[in-house]
Amino acid sequence: MTHPIRIGVQLQPQHADYTQIRDAVRRAEDLGVDIIFNWDHFFPLTGDPDGKHFECWTMLGAWAEQTSRVQIGALVTCNSYRNPELLADMARTVDHISGGRLILGIGAGWFEKDYDQFGYEFGTAGSRIADLAQAMPRIKARWAASNPVPTREIPVMIGGGGERKTLRVVAEHADLWHSFGDVDTLVRKSAILDEHGAAVGRDTAALVERSIGVGRPPSEVADALVAAGVTLFTVGTGGPHYDLSLAAQWVAWRDAQA
């Protein structure tokens, strides 16, 4: 299966009023990106640690109504913050509101401040990944038992690079894998993902789309990433101004490929 080249933008919901976030969503859709992501945290990750911040899934419900063409999702949802059945129902609801444009991005979680301030058990990296592995079948079972069921098979994107455990969960459950790292890291871990795929009986090279965040122009990094198998490229930008100039370069590059 060959995946089309797609461009995402992550509008980081920090240091901005919601009116500025709403405007950035409008501009990103008008620009022609394929996917608009936010993230699932409760406090800023950069800049003033106590700066303005908004919640992920409430926002995705609003984006589902505001937008008409782009796919939407979290890059990525923290599995620890919501019971898997509840998260499944939230995702199904946003899927219906958006007319089938949701991607369920999910990961094991890592930002300790979120856990401490909101009363979640931080545990260990191993316990959080084990929780994610247990959550995935529960999420899919809840979708299957829902009335109405989702509008389509909601694509699942799993973010993370743990070679023994996380990539095993990706091989078993994901439609997209988001890699955090450079091209060499992605190539190495992509091969490990395919080894896990062989072990669980899934052709992950064909079935699991490769995704990565980009912070440089396509003229500098695109060729190597495409050669490594990446087809989803996401530019991150934060508030309050949400500069989309780099995303515009990637959209133009995507269109030139076509």
Buried (B, 14 or more C-beta within 10 A) or exposed (E): EEBEBBBBBBBBBBBBEEEBBBEBBEBBBEBBBBBBBBBBBBBBBEEEEEBBBBEBBEBBBBBBEBBEEBBBBBBBBBBBBBEBBEBBBBBBBBBBBBEEBBBBBBBBBBBEBBBEEEEBEBBEBEEBBBBBBEBBEBBBEBBEEBEEEBBEEBBBBBBBBBEEBBBBBBBBBBBBBBBEEEBEBBBBBBEBBBEBBEEEEBEBBEBBBBBBBBEEEBEEBBEBBBEBBBBBBBBBBBBEEBEBEBBBBBBEBBEEEE
